[in-house]
Amino acid sequence: MPIPSRVVSPSLVLSLMFLAGTTVSLQGCIPLFAAGAAAGTGALIAEDRRTSGTYLDDEGIELKVVSRVGEKFKDNTHVNATSYNKVVLLTGEVATADAKSEVGAMAAAVPGVRFVVNELAVGNVTTLTQRSGDTYTTTRVKTRFIDGSRFQANHVKVVTEAGIVYLMGIVKRTEAKAAGELASGVSGVKKVVQVFEFLD
């Protein structure tokens, strides 16, 4: 039975993985870590279809959205914000429909945001075990992209929440189709949601 799939289509047919902060506290290791991170970021930017400015803006947008939501909603909320080409995808869980709308408005109010795709679920917050499973699913989808060799894997960002896989990026329609097919073939994936901006 095929995995359900849909395409989110804002005005331009727009398409983190949530960034989990890691603190390095080993004395004497931070400069090396920072230099390595900077070199890694430079390589990622060079291969990205976004401009370097937009790439960095997206990282800033994600941090601002998560920070603002964290200040406002402390309990019964798990919100991830993924920004790609200044389009923000919201995933996770909130307690009420009003909270979902408010988080969406907060994200839209962050300077530079072009559009918000609000996929927040109203219900109980997922467990750490469920989130670990989602992280594993994201890894498996990315591995399938690399093994499939049908497009450059780093042109598609993958986010998984509660078994639903979201695909973001600036892609050709053939790449979007290939990404959807490959992602839907990973066991455990409940649905694939494409949040793309098309080049053609």
Secondary structure, 3 states (H helix, E strand, C coil): CCCCEEECCCCCCCCCCCCCCCCCCCCCCHHHHHHHHHHHHHHHHHHCCCCHHHHHHHHHHHHHHHHHHHHHCCCCCEEEEEEECCEEEEEEEECCHHHHHHHHHHHHCCCCCCEEEECCEECCCCCHHHHHHHHHHHHHHHHHHHHHCCCCHHHCEEEEECCEEEEEEEECHHHHHHHHHHHHCCCCCCEEEEEEEECC
